[in-house]
């Protein structure tokens, strides 16, 4: 009976994956846009399960190696992007100014949209207690939010939702990775308890 050499099998399997990884890298590079798991699998004529396994290995390869790019997943689609630590050099090359931080108003509006989407401007205003026109416009310009439809009521107000760029900027694979609102409520309760304790001591 022939003995199977495990090390030899693993070497052959790794050797088989390398050209597949190279092809995937080429597809993602040329595309410039996120590619779905199905698109990649169909092009390679391999199963989605095997494709996902290889993509997972590639994500780890990029993360642990000294590379300027990394592989991310956005809503089930894969894309090559530059690593954040090299953004200064990229901006210098492109002669772009460093991205300005979001204002408090924009951050508040973005958080509301992220958790309540799709949502209208009026609803955002009601939650914030102030007008949000300028903040929303800034978020649209930064491509963090976009119009996703209209509410079927008189006047048909615009509905806003977050974009893939929002996920990319905040390092999220999907909206399901947003922190739970319960977490913020717990933190707020703890802070309130501390305030009560401090006041009592005084």
Backbone as CSV, one residue per row, in Angstrom:
resi,resn,N_x,N_y,N_z,CA_x,CA_y,CA_z,C_x,C_y,C_z
1,UNK,0.845,-1.205,0.000,0.000,0.000,0.000,0.885,1.261,0.000
2,UNK,0.602,2.206,-0.878,1.429,3.399,-1.016,1.165,4.374,0.124
3,UNK,2.215,4.854,0.742,2.094,5.793,1.855,1.997,7.217,1.314
4,UNK,1.015,7.980,1.830,0.829,9.363,1.403,1.705,10.266,2.259
5,UNK,2.557,11.010,1.643,3.416,11.965,2.345,2.639,13.273,2.527
6,UNK,2.291,13.581,3.791,1.478,14.765,4.089,2.187,16.044,3.650
7,UNK,3.485,16.122,3.925,4.242,17.322,3.557,4.249,17.541,2.046
8,UNK,4.372,16.430,1.315,4.366,16.516,-0.145,3.010,16.971,-0.655
9,UNK,1.941,16.482,-0.021,0.568,16.871,-0.400,0.349,18.358,-0.158
10,UNK,0.794,18.856,1.013,0.625,20.269,1.361,1.409,21.157,0.398
11,UNK,2.603,20.675,0.004,3.427,21.451,-0.932,2.748,21.560,-2.289
12,UNK,2.182,20.448,-2.755,1.485,20.445,-4.043,0.261,21.360,-4.004
13,UNK,-0.468,21.319,-2.859,-1.665,22.147,-2.721,-1.292,23.630,-2.723
14,UNK,-0.210,23.967,-2.014,0.256,25.358,-1.963,0.722,25.811,-3.345
15,UNK,1.405,24.926,-4.059,1.898,25.242,-5.406,0.737,25.480,-6.364
16,UNK,-0.349,24.738,-6.161,-1.522,24.881,-7.026,-2.222,26.216,-6.767
17,UNK,-2.186,26.676,-5.515,-2.889,27.905,-5.157,-2.172,29.158,-5.651
18,UNK,-0.848,29.115,-5.739,-0.085,30.309,-6.082,-0.499,30.930,-7.415
19,UNK,-0.602,30.141,-8.503,-1.041,30.766,-9.771,-2.472,31.287,-9.701
20,UNK,-3.319,30.634,-8.894,-4.707,31.103,-8.738,-4.709,32.448,-8.030
21,UNK,-3.867,32.575,-7.002,-3.755,33.844,-6.283,-3.282,34.950,-7.222
22,UNK,-2.334,34.612,-8.082,-1.797,35.596,-9.036,-2.888,36.062,-10.005
23,UNK,-3.727,35.131,-10.450,-4.811,35.475,-11.372,-5.824,36.381,-10.677
24,UNK,-6.177,36.025,-9.434,-7.129,36.844,-8.668,-6.577,38.253,-8.482
25,UNK,-5.302,38.349,-8.143,-4.659,39.648,-7.962,-4.749,40.476,-9.242
26,UNK,-4.499,39.828,-10.389,-4.567,40.514,-11.682,-5.990,40.989,-11.980
27,UNK,-6.979,40.137,-11.695,-8.385,40.500,-11.932,-8.792,41.705,-11.092
28,UNK,-8.412,41.681,-9.812,-8.772,42.772,-8.904,-8.060,44.062,-9.293
29,UNK,-6.819,43.945,-9.734,-6.033,45.115,-10.136,-6.641,45.772,-11.367
30,UNK,-6.981,44.975,-12.357,-7.535,45.499,-13.607,-8.937,46.063,-13.397
31,UNK,-9.718,45.388,-12.561,-11.093,45.816,-12.320,-11.147,47.200,-11.686
32,UNK,-10.354,47.396,-10.644,-10.392,48.675,-9.938,-11.610,48.815,-9.047
33,UNK,-12.616,48.001,-9.282,-13.849,48.001,-8.507,-13.957,46.663,-7.765
34,UNK,-14.737,46.632,-6.680,-14.907,45.365,-5.957,-15.511,44.282,-6.855
35,UNK,-15.008,43.068,-6.733,-15.541,41.919,-7.470,-16.187,40.946,-6.491
36,UNK,-17.348,40.445,-6.865,-18.042,39.505,-5.989,-17.346,38.149,-6.004
37,UNK,-17.619,37.361,-4.988,-17.052,36.017,-4.901,-17.447,35.198,-6.119
38,UNK,-18.690,35.336,-6.550,-19.187,34.582,-7.706,-18.445,34.982,-8.985
39,UNK,-18.228,36.298,-9.177,-17.516,36.771,-10.377,-16.118,36.169,-10.456
40,UNK,-15.435,36.169,-9.329,-14.067,35.638,-9.294,-14.079,34.137,-9.566
41,UNK,-14.999,33.417,-8.905,-15.074,31.959,-9.054,-15.404,31.567,-10.497
42,UNK,-16.333,32.293,-11.114,-16.735,31.993,-12.492,-15.566,32.206,-13.452
43,UNK,-14.823,33.292,-13.268,-13.678,33.577,-14.125,-12.581,32.530,-13.993
44,UNK,-12.421,32.005,-12.774,-11.375,31.011,-12.528,-11.852,29.582,-12.775
45,UNK,-13.177,29.449,-12.932,-13.787,28.134,-13.142,-13.467,27.188,-11.980
46,UNK,-13.584,27.731,-10.753,-13.447,26.923,-9.541,-14.651,27.214,-8.646
47,UNK,-14.847,26.417,-7.612,-16.025,26.572,-6.763,-15.913,27.828,-5.898
48,UNK,-17.045,28.440,-5.576,-17.028,29.611,-4.689,-16.376,29.305,-3.338
49,UNK,-16.596,28.095,-2.822,-16.028,27.723,-1.523,-14.502,27.736,-1.577
50,UNK,-13.947,27.154,-2.639,-12.486,27.119,-2.799,-11.948,28.522,-3.053
51,UNK,-12.701,29.318,-3.817,-12.315,30.705,-4.085,-12.257,31.500,-2.791
52,UNK,-13.262,31.323,-1.937,-13.314,32.038,-0.655,-12.135,31.638,0.232
53,UNK,-11.776,30.372,0.193,-10.634,29.877,0.972,-9.338,30.565,0.529
54,UNK,-9.163,30.656,-0.782,-7.958,31.289,-1.320,-7.938,32.785,-1.012
55,UNK,-9.089,33.437,-1.148,-9.180,34.867,-0.843,-8.842,35.133,0.618
56,UNK,-9.295,34.250,1.495,-8.978,34.379,2.916,-7.482,34.301,3.156
57,UNK,-6.822,33.391,2.463,-5.368,33.258,2.577,-4.669,34.504,2.038
58,UNK,-5.208,35.043,0.932,-4.613,36.240,0.336,-4.728,37.437,1.280
59,UNK,-5.859,37.574,1.938,-6.057,38.679,2.884,-5.011,38.616,3.989
60,UNK,-4.764,37.403,4.472,-3.759,37.207,5.521,-2.360,37.471,4.982
61,UNK,-2.075,37.000,3.763,-0.769,37.215,3.135,-0.444,38.705,3.049
62,UNK,-1.407,39.490,2.576,-1.193,40.924,2.436,-1.000,41.596,3.792
63,UNK,-1.735,41.111,4.793,-1.713,41.722,6.124,-0.369,41.518,6.816
64,UNK,0.187,40.306,6.703,1.414,39.984,7.441,2.684,40.344,6.671
65,UNK,2.577,40.530,5.372,3.771,40.852,4.579,3.951,42.358,4.472
66,UNK,5.159,42.755,4.143,5.482,44.174,4.025,5.073,44.681,2.643
67,UNK,3.768,44.826,2.462,3.210,45.246,1.169,2.506,46.589,1.323
68,UNK,2.391,47.307,0.228,1.721,48.606,0.267,0.226,48.524,0.059
69,UNK,-0.254,47.336,-0.285,-1.683,47.146,-0.517,-2.231,46.035,0.376
70,UNK,-3.534,45.982,0.462,-4.195,44.915,1.211,-5.480,44.549,0.495
71,UNK,-6.014,43.396,0.829,-7.254,42.915,0.228,-8.362,43.040,1.259
72,UNK,-9.433,43.734,0.888,-10.555,43.913,1.813,-11.833,43.355,1.185
73,UNK,-12.838,43.147,2.032,-14.140,42.676,1.551,-15.196,43.682,1.962
74,UNK,-16.015,44.099,1.009,-17.088,45.070,1.230,-18.394,44.477,0.760
75,UNK,-19.282,44.205,1.700,-20.584,43.626,1.353,-20.442,42.392,0.467
76,UNK,-19.472,41.544,0.795,-19.296,40.309,0.058,-18.488,40.437,-1.221
77,UNK,-18.011,41.655,-1.536,-17.181,41.871,-2.731,-15.758,42.213,-2.305
78,UNK,-14.790,41.790,-3.109,-13.381,41.943,-2.754,-12.707,43.027,-3.579
79,UNK,-11.770,43.749,-2.925,-11.087,44.846,-3.616,-9.679,45.031,-3.049
80,UNK,-8.747,45.395,-3.926,-7.405,45.755,-3.501,-7.368,47.243,-3.192
81,UNK,-6.839,47.614,-2.027,-6.722,49.022,-1.633,-5.344,49.251,-1.026
82,UNK,-4.936,50.514,-0.947,-3.660,50.835,-0.321,-3.808,50.822,1.198
83,UNK,-2.720,50.532,1.883,-2.732,50.529,3.348,-2.712,51.963,3.871
84,UNK,-3.424,52.174,4.976,-3.582,53.517,5.527,-2.258,54.186,5.860
85,UNK,-1.265,53.402,6.316,-0.008,54.006,6.756,0.790,54.663,5.622
86,UNK,0.375,54.419,4.373,1.099,55.009,3.252,0.307,56.139,2.576
87,UNK,-0.767,56.582,3.239,-1.650,57.592,2.638,-0.940,58.920,2.383
88,UNK,-0.011,59.304,3.267,0.700,60.581,3.080,1.493,60.590,1.777
89,UNK,2.144,59.471,1.468,2.950,59.376,0.248,2.064,59.399,-1.000
90,UNK,0.906,58.736,-0.876,-0.021,58.682,-2.015,-0.600,60.069,-2.290
91,UNK,-0.976,60.765,-1.219,-1.530,62.110,-1.379,-0.492,63.065,-1.939
92,UNK,0.757,62.872,-1.539,1.836,63.710,-2.064,2.005,63.479,-3.555
93,UNK,1.932,62.206,-3.966,2.059,61.862,-5.383,0.906,62.450,-6.184
94,UNK,-0.283,62.343,-5.650,-1.471,62.838,-6.346,-1.670,64.333,-6.170
95,UNK,-0.782,64.933,-5.353,-0.847,66.378,-5.087,-2.205,66.794,-4.544
96,UNK,-2.708,65.956,-3.655,-3.986,66.278,-3.013,-3.727,66.708,-1.581
97,UNK,-4.552,67.603,-1.107,-4.440,68.013,0.283,-4.890,66.882,1.186
98,UNK,-4.351,66.888,2.372,-4.726,65.889,3.365,-6.215,66.027,3.648
99,UNK,-6.912,64.911,3.718,-8.363,64.958,3.941,-8.681,65.623,5.274
100,UNK,-9.591,66.560,5.245,-9.989,67.234,6.466,-10.884,66.314,7.290
101,UNK,-10.760,66.488,8.597,-11.605,65.693,9.493,-13.056,66.130,9.356
102,UNK,-13.954,65.224,9.639,-15.375,65.553,9.591,-15.736,66.436,10.773
103,UNK,-16.641,67.383,10.534,-17.112,68.243,11.617,-18.010,67.437,12.547
104,UNK,-18.278,68.000,13.721,-19.162,67.330,14.677,-20.546,67.111,14.070
105,UNK,-21.032,68.116,13.338,-22.350,68.010,12.700,-22.381,66.882,11.673
106,UNK,-21.303,66.769,10.895,-21.228,65.717,9.888,-21.143,64.342,10.523
107,UNK,-20.352,64.234,11.591,-20.227,62.953,12.302,-21.560,62.517,12.894
108,UNK,-22.276,63.472,13.489,-23.583,63.155,14.071,-24.544,62.676,12.990
109,UNK,-24.574,63.408,11.877,-25.473,63.053,10.773,-25.103,61.694,10.185
110,UNK,-23.794,61.447,10.031,-23.331,60.173,9.481,-23.709,59.009,10.387
111,UNK,-23.573,59.198,11.693,-23.927,58.136,12.650,-25.421,57.822,12.577
112,UNK,-26.233,58.865,12.484,-27.691,58.677,12.394,-28.047,57.925,11.115
113,UNK,-27.443,58.325,10.000,-27.723,57.672,8.714,-27.275,56.214,8.758
114,UNK,-26.092,55.970,9.328,-25.550,54.606,9.382,-26.478,53.660,10.127
115,UNK,-27.041,54.133,11.227,-27.874,53.258,12.062,-29.355,53.273,11.696
116,UNK,-29.821,54.344,11.047,-31.255,54.471,10.766,-31.613,54.352,9.280
117,UNK,-30.619,54.144,8.418,-30.865,54.142,6.967,-31.847,53.048,6.537
118,UNK,-32.598,53.359,5.448,-32.643,54.643,4.735,-33.445,55.666,5.536
119,UNK,-33.009,56.919,5.476,-33.616,57.955,6.313,-33.654,59.277,5.553
120,UNK,-34.662,60.091,5.818,-34.801,61.390,5.151,-34.076,62.478,5.946
121,UNK,-33.833,63.606,5.285,-33.174,64.729,5.950,-34.014,65.246,7.111
122,UNK,-35.331,65.283,6.927,-36.216,65.772,7.987,-36.079,64.920,9.245
123,UNK,-36.017,63.604,9.056,-35.869,62.707,10.209,-34.513,62.910,10.886
124,UNK,-33.484,63.168,10.082,-32.156,63.438,10.645,-32.210,64.724,11.471
125,UNK,-32.873,65.754,10.912,-33.012,67.038,11.611,-33.732,66.853,12.945
126,UNK,-34.773,66.036,12.942,-35.563,65.829,14.160,-34.736,65.144,15.247
127,UNK,-33.918,64.191,14.840,-33.081,63.475,15.814,-31.999,64.404,16.367
128,UNK,-31.381,65.200,15.487,-30.300,66.095,15.920,-30.831,67.354,16.601
129,UNK,-32.040,67.768,16.213,-32.609,68.982,16.794,-32.184,70.250,16.079
130,UNK,-31.419,70.094,14.991,-30.972,71.238,14.183,-30.977,70.841,12.709
131,UNK,-30.839,71.825,11.834,-30.789,71.563,10.402,-29.504,70.812,10.028
132,UNK,-29.619,69.915,9.058,-28.477,69.082,8.685,-28.096,69.210,7.210
133,UNK,-28.657,70.204,6.527,-28.417,70.358,5.083,-26.930,70.390,4.735
134,UNK,-26.181,71.258,5.426,-24.761,71.428,5.128,-23.974,70.154,5.423
135,UNK,-24.277,69.521,6.551,-23.579,68.299,6.947,-23.814,67.192,5.929
136,UNK,-25.062,67.068,5.484,-25.413,66.033,4.504,-24.693,66.277,3.184
137,UNK,-24.631,67.548,2.765,-23.949,67.881,1.518,-22.461,67.523,1.587
138,UNK,-21.841,67.790,2.744,-20.425,67.448,2.931,-20.211,65.936,2.848
139,UNK,-21.132,65.185,3.435,-21.024,63.720,3.429,-21.190,63.158,2.022
140,UNK,-22.063,63.799,1.237,-22.255,63.395,-0.163,-20.984,63.678,-0.962
141,UNK,-20.385,64.859,-0.741,-19.151,65.230,-1.442,-18.018,64.267,-1.113
142,UNK,-17.995,63.791,0.125,-16.959,62.841,0.553,-17.307,61.403,0.144
143,UNK,-18.486,61.237,-0.486,-18.954,59.935,-0.981,-19.163,58.927,0.156
144,UNK,-19.465,59.448,1.352,-19.747,58.575,2.497,-21.216,58.190,2.546
145,UNK,-22.062,59.036,1.962,-23.492,58.734,1.855,-23.955,59.029,0.433
146,UNK,-25.139,58.525,0.095,-25.699,58.767,-1.241,-27.212,58.656,-1.168
147,UNK,-27.875,59.176,-2.185,-29.324,59.022,-2.284,-29.628,57.573,-2.644
148,UNK,-30.515,56.953,-1.900,-30.825,55.534,-2.150,-32.284,55.309,-2.553
149,UNK,-33.032,56.406,-2.703,-34.433,56.271,-3.093,-35.244,57.450,-2.602
150,UNK,-36.555,57.305,-2.675,-37.450,58.356,-2.179,-38.573,57.728,-1.372
151,UNK,-38.965,58.430,-0.323,-40.049,57.950,0.535,-41.377,58.183,-0.166
152,UNK,-42.210,57.155,-0.199,-43.492,57.247,-0.913,-44.542,57.962,-0.065
153,UNK,-44.340,59.254,0.126,-45.283,60.144,0.814,-45.337,61.430,0.011
154,UNK,-46.318,62.317,0.271,-46.373,63.579,-0.459,-45.038,64.319,-0.409
155,UNK,-44.587,64.779,-1.574,-43.305,65.472,-1.663,-42.156,64.526,-1.974
156,UNK,-42.369,63.221,-1.754,-41.368,62.178,-2.008,-39.950,62.612,-1.610
157,UNK,-39.718,62.808,-0.291,-38.384,63.231,0.164,-37.316,62.183,-0.127
158,UNK,-36.096,62.656,-0.312,-34.956,61.784,-0.617,-34.591,60.941,0.604
159,UNK,-34.267,59.679,0.354,-33.767,58.787,1.397,-32.257,58.666,1.243
160,UNK,-31.555,58.721,2.362,-30.094,58.626,2.338,-29.615,57.328,2.992
161,UNK,-28.487,56.836,2.487,-27.873,55.642,3.060,-26.363,55.731,2.896
162,UNK,-25.632,54.887,3.603,-24.177,54.902,3.509,-23.712,54.178,2.238
163,UNK,-22.460,54.391,1.876,-21.884,53.835,0.653,-20.775,52.827,0.974
164,UNK,-20.251,52.212,-0.079,-19.089,51.337,0.086,-17.882,52.135,0.567
165,UNK,-17.816,53.400,0.166,-16.709,54.255,0.607,-16.758,54.445,2.128
166,UNK,-17.971,54.523,2.674,-18.141,54.611,4.135,-17.550,53.374,4.805
167,UNK,-17.888,52.199,4.265,-17.356,50.951,4.815,-15.840,50.929,4.706
168,UNK,-15.332,51.383,3.557,-13.886,51.380,3.308,-13.167,52.298,4.294
169,UNK,-13.708,53.501,4.486,-13.074,54.489,5.361,-13.057,54.046,6.822
170,UNK,-14.096,53.316,7.232,-14.196,52.911,8.631,-13.773,51.459,8.859
171,UNK,-13.227,50.841,7.808,-12.689,49.495,7.960,-13.721,48.437,8.280
172,UNK,-14.912,48.563,7.683,-15.995,47.603,7.924,-16.230,46.743,6.685
173,UNK,-16.526,45.475,6.916,-16.848,44.589,5.793,-18.309,44.740,5.401
174,UNK,-19.138,45.158,6.335,-20.566,45.345,6.084,-21.198,46.089,7.244
175,UNK,-22.431,46.512,7.065,-23.116,47.281,8.109,-23.359,46.464,9.364
176,UNK,-23.362,45.132,9.220,-23.566,44.287,10.387,-22.386,44.355,11.355
177,UNK,-21.272,44.972,10.926,-20.118,45.121,11.812,-20.143,46.432,12.597
178,UNK,-21.177,47.246,12.389,-21.308,48.470,13.182,-21.479,48.092,14.656
179,UNK,-20.860,48.846,15.563,-21.029,48.546,16.994,-22.500,48.617,17.391
180,UNK,-22.909,47.743,18.298,-24.302,47.728,18.745,-24.625,49.005,19.497
181,UNK,-25.819,49.537,19.267,-26.245,50.741,19.988,-26.373,50.469,21.476
182,UNK,-26.621,49.210,21.841,-26.709,48.839,23.248,-25.396,49.138,23.967
183,UNK,-24.272,48.989,23.244,-22.957,49.252,23.817,-22.846,50.708,24.246
184,UNK,-23.338,51.615,23.387,-23.275,53.036,23.710,-24.188,53.380,24.878
185,UNK,-25.349,52.710,24.944,-26.278,52.944,26.052,-25.657,52.508,27.368
186,UNK,-24.939,51.384,27.352,-24.281,50.890,28.563,-23.205,51.869,29.032
187,UNK,-22.420,52.405,28.059,-21.374,53.369,28.387,-21.982,54.637,28.972
188,UNK,-23.105,55.080,28.361,-23.784,56.292,28.836,-24.299,56.096,30.253
189,UNK,-24.868,54.906,30.544,-25.366,54.602,31.886,-24.230,54.627,32.902
190,UNK,-23.066,54.075,32.517,-21.907,54.049,33.411,-21.424,55.465,33.711
191,UNK,-21.401,56.308,32.675,-20.976,57.697,32.862,-21.935,58.446,33.782
192,UNK,-23.233,58.189,33.614,-24.239,58.837,34.459,-24.083,58.414,35.903
193,UNK,-23.783,57.138,36.124,-23.570,56.629,37.480,-22.362,57.309,38.117
194,UNK,-21.292,57.512,37.327,-20.094,58.172,37.836,-20.396,59.612,38.229
195,UNK,-21.217,60.287,37.418,-21.587,61.671,37.705,-22.348,61.739,39.022
196,UNK,-23.277,60.813,39.207,-24.073,60.774,40.443,-23.167,60.542,41.642
197,UNK,-22.229,59.601,41.523,-21.304,59.281,42.617,-20.447,60.494,42.941
198,UNK,-19.894,61.165,41.893,-19.040,62.327,42.115,-19.793,63.451,42.790
199,UNK,-21.047,63.665,42.377,-21.865,64.728,42.947,-22.158,64.442,44.423
200,UNK,-22.446,63.192,44.726,-22.760,62.790,46.100,-21.557,63.014,47.009
201,UNK,-20.356,62.664,46.515,-19.134,62.808,47.326,-18.868,64.265,47.674
202,UNK,-19.226,65.129,46.727,-19.002,66.571,46.977,-20.044,67.095,47.951
